[in-house]
């Protein structure tokens, strides 16, 4: 298979049935994302960011159009193959962290490795290494409710990376964090992206985060109005307006 | 076209560990969930113990047939109760199910995870209920026979008592597993996106 694009979306539509009404969450998205890229999906709330990421991560099925993951059309995969894809190829990070509350940070990070059939010892070793990398070496054995928001999100990042995915999808990872912590989290994500070569798609409405992205796609009402390289965006984090 | 990835695996041992962690961390809540099953099983065990004692003592008024009907009805009621508890317990954790699916969990993994937890809860409920029931069955006959007389009866029938405990465990496990299956199946069938979006 050709690996030129990590993700290629061709005319992707998603329509939700809200009672009598039909709501188009995505209107014909076309987008290509190359390996190793830190791609920012920028858009206000309600613009379809979560729906977009759900399509890319095979969490939901598009109404129309096709998503290609490393050249493979997702519609050609069955339920089990999609689960394998999520287990081996994709890591998710959420606004609400979504850690399993009853187990420790370390055990949360080992979860994806269970699905990849790693032995207990290997899982532990790898999880410890990653938790050290995200700066949580002394909080490993705490449960999520004993960690701050920023720490929980670091655990979530470690969990997303543990399975050595080729793509990480971060859905407003800074949404529940204060500005400074949020910035540190995205910075960490970017560092990890460059260290490991994993592709990152980060959705946000916070324009202060654009400086960290390689490429930015502007999402408005379910449409990508434009995709730019960071250098082409003529705004700086201190003086921001949304180009239309 | 295919990505040629192996199927995700979720070993029984890991499920057991996660279920155990869950019951331990939410112990009080789990105990309340198990209360329905504890009471039903205790009632059954008490009646059967009492009938064992009365039978051995050749008492004139033994355990009547209608009392066994009562046991049956109480088990049905306790099944209703446990179904309700499990429905709520699963509903509370739909988001968590979404997370498991995001990191590669199959529908069948999720169902099995919940069934394993239900079985553990069943062992807990059946064990406590069975022991309580036997003690209670002993106590309610104290006004008729002496403590020593009954102790001898129970000692002579220790195998039956063990069988009674095993029966309690078995019934309890079957009932909790059945009660969990339907809500777990339903939640596991949601697409990961739906499960993550779920608000309770």
Contacts between the chains, C-beta under 8 A, distances in Angstrom:
chain1	res1	chain2	res2	distance
A	1	B	1	7.2
A	1	B	3	8.0
A	54	B	193	4.4
A	57	B	102	7.5
A	59	B	101	7.9
A	59	B	102	6.7
A	59	B	191	6.7
A	59	B	192	4.2
A	59	B	193	4.1
A	59	B	196	7.2
A	60	B	191	5.6
A	60	B	192	7.5
A	60	B	193	3.8
A	60	B	194	7.7
A	61	B	191	7.4
A	69	B	3	7.3
A	70	B	3	6.9
A	71	B	1	7.4
A	72	B	1	4.9
A	72	B	2	6.8
A	72	B	3	5.4
A	73	B	1	6.8
A	76	B	1	5.7
A	76	B	2	7.8
A	77	B	2	7.5
A	77	B	3	7.6
A	79	B	106	7.5
A	79	B	107	7.2
A	80	B	7	5.9
A	80	B	106	6.3
A	81	B	2	6.9
A	81	B	3	7.2
A	81	B	5	7.3
A	83	B	7	7.7
A	83	B	8	5.3
A	83	B	101	7.3
A	83	B	104	5.4
A	83	B	105	6.8
A	83	B	106	5.0
A	84	B	3	7.2
A	84	B	5	4.0
A	84	B	6	6.7
A	84	B	7	5.9
A	84	B	8	5.8
A	84	B	104	6.9
A	85	B	3	6.2
A	85	B	5	6.6
A	86	B	101	7.4
A	86	B	102	6.0
A	86	B	103	6.6
A	86	B	104	5.1
A	86	B	192	7.5
A	87	B	5	7.5
A	87	B	8	4.2
A	87	B	103	6.4
A	87	B	104	2.4
A	88	B	3	7.9
A	88	B	5	4.9
A	88	B	6	7.8
A	88	B	104	7.3
A	89	B	3	7.1
A	89	B	5	7.3
A	92	B	102	4.8
A	92	B	103	7.5
A	94	B	196	7.3
A	98	B	95	6.6
A	98	B	96	7.9
A	98	B	98	7.5
A	98	B	99	4.9
A	98	B	102	8.0
A	98	B	196	7.2
A	99	B	99	7.8
A	100	B	18	7.8
A	100	B	96	6.0
A	100	B	99	6.5
A	101	B	25	7.6
A	101	B	96	7.7
A	102	B	18	7.8
A	102	B	21	4.9
A	102	B	22	4.8
A	102	B	24	7.8
A	102	B	25	4.1
A	102	B	26	6.9
A	103	B	18	6.9
A	103	B	21	5.2
A	107	B	21	7.8
A	111	B	100	7.9
A	111	B	103	5.7
A	112	B	103	4.4
A	112	B	104	6.5
A	114	B	9	7.5
A	114	B	10	6.4
A	114	B	11	7.3
A	114	B	14	5.1
A	115	B	8	4.0
A	115	B	9	6.2
A	115	B	10	6.3
A	115	B	103	6.2
A	115	B	104	3.8
A	115	B	105	6.8
A	116	B	8	7.4
A	116	B	9	7.6
A	116	B	104	7.6
A	117	B	6	7.4
A	117	B	9	4.7
A	143	B	25	7.5
A	159	B	103	7.4
A	163	B	103	7.3
A	163	B	104	7.8
